[in-house]
């Protein structure tokens, strides 16, 4: 049984930093591409970042490029999202998700939520003064 558990969300002031993590069980993370998504109230789920298992590539959405850094620790089966220079518009529930296909890279399709077969329950990140 595959499980993804996010943690580390919370309240932070604009310009601050926060790190969230996602612990994966039930599969070997090294074999799968994994991504971070977020969803704000009334908005569609948005791809934030993606780490490919097959070639080590990491992708970022335009709205977070240069501010967020995704990393993975395959030994711990855990991925992280370091978020810096946070803005109120970063407020959302953040989810991690595992790509459906074994050892494949989604390339430019990585932000499509339908390509991911396993999801965590999400962690709330609120950026506000």
Phi and psi in degrees as a GROMACS rama.xvg file:
@    title "Ramachandran Plot"
@    xaxis  label "Phi"
@    yaxis  label "Psi"
@TYPE xy
-85.7951  132.265  UNK-2
-134.072  141.409  UNK-3
-125.658  127.758  UNK-4
-127.294  112.946  UNK-5
-86.5628  151.515  UNK-6
-154.07  164.589  UNK-7
102.976  -2.37766  UNK-8
-68.2275  171.14  UNK-9
165.15  -164.16  UNK-10
-102.88  132.64  UNK-11
-142.067  149.883  UNK-12
-78.7043  154.205  UNK-13
-55.1697  137.641  UNK-14
88.7656  -8.88406  UNK-15
-84.7924  -174.862  UNK-16
-128.411  154.331  UNK-17
-155.969  147.43  UNK-18
-123.31  133.305  UNK-19
-117.847  153.286  UNK-20
-131.265  162.576  UNK-21
-139.307  113.511  UNK-22
-94.4519  128.187  UNK-23
-111.804  135.842  UNK-24
-133.258  158.023  UNK-25
91.2546  -4.46604  UNK-26
-154.188  165.598  UNK-27
-91.9508  111.338  UNK-28
-57.573  -32.1621  UNK-29
-59.4007  -21.4354  UNK-30
-91.8063  -2.72474  UNK-31
-133.702  142.934  UNK-32
-71.844  141.344  UNK-33
-137.259  147.622  UNK-34
-136.514  159.992  UNK-35
-108.239  134.837  UNK-36
-123.793  165.471  UNK-37
-144.291  155.215  UNK-38
-143.57  120.487  UNK-39
-95.3418  156.658  UNK-40
-54.709  129.113  UNK-41
78.1863  4.95605  UNK-42
-120.025  161.081  UNK-43
-75.0287  157.134  UNK-44
-66.8199  133.161  UNK-45
-118.578  134.056  UNK-46
-71.9726  127.689  UNK-47
-100.395  -49.456  UNK-48
-161.179  157.319  UNK-49
-146.216  136.465  UNK-50
-116.508  115.617  UNK-51
-81.1098  138.288  UNK-52
-82.3372  -30.6163  UNK-53
-77.2036  -30.9695  UNK-54
-136.532  4.80885  UNK-55
76.4922  8.44786  UNK-56
-72.7481  147.319  UNK-57
-126.334  132.353  UNK-58
-115.564  152.013  UNK-59
-135.649  145.688  UNK-60
-70.5221  153.621  UNK-61
-60.3231  -33.3849  UNK-62
-73.0442  -14.8858  UNK-63
-119.72  -5.02011  UNK-64
-58.5  131.719  UNK-65
88.6835  -12.6426  UNK-66
-115.584  -32.7838  UNK-67
-107.582  147.289  UNK-68
-133.387  125.028  UNK-69
-101.332  139.6  UNK-70
-141.95  162.063  UNK-71
-134.906  146.066  UNK-72
-120.777  96.2422  UNK-73
-65.2172  -30.2913  UNK-74
-64.4479  -32.9261  UNK-75
-97.2023  -1.45284  UNK-76
54.0915  42.832  UNK-77
-135.065  141.935  UNK-78
-119.129  156.804  UNK-79
-132.067  153.886  UNK-80
-133.758  109.301  UNK-81
-91.4904  122.171  UNK-82
-115.908  119.758  UNK-83
-118.3  163.489  UNK-84
47.7511  51.4573  UNK-85
-67.5383  145.746  UNK-86
-121.048  156.957  UNK-87
-55.2377  -31.8779  UNK-88
-72.8823  -5.76294  UNK-89
-83.0846  -6.7425  UNK-90
-62.5791  124.305  UNK-91
-177.242  171.084  UNK-92
-88.0666  128.754  UNK-93
-103.023  130.208  UNK-94
-121.44  145.295  UNK-95
-104.643  152.662  UNK-96
-150.625  143.672  UNK-97
-101.977  130.573  UNK-98
-61.7504  144.689  UNK-99
-66.4761  -26.0752  UNK-100
-106.455  135.124  UNK-101
-67.066  123.285  UNK-102
52.4458  42.556  UNK-103
-122.887  153.622  UNK-104
-108.966  125.441  UNK-105
-75.9008  -9.98252  UNK-106
51.7817  -130.553  UNK-107
-69.5977  -8.60405  UNK-108
-87.2974  1.75847  UNK-109
-56.441  -29.8042  UNK-110
-77.7165  0.859492  UNK-111
-83.294  112.3  UNK-112
-59.358  -28.9211  UNK-113
-67.6071  -14.3581  UNK-114
-83.2916  -2.53168  UNK-115
-110.163  131.648  UNK-116
-99.3212  -19.5933  UNK-117
-128.791  136.734  UNK-118
-132.616  147.977  UNK-119
-84.1036  -179.623  UNK-120
-85.7709  -13.6123  UNK-121
94.4938  154.498  UNK-122
-135.891  135.067  UNK-123
-81.2682  130.824  UNK-124
-118.929  123.079  UNK-125
-122.242  124.516  UNK-126
-111.118  110.661  UNK-127
-159.929  148.448  UNK-128
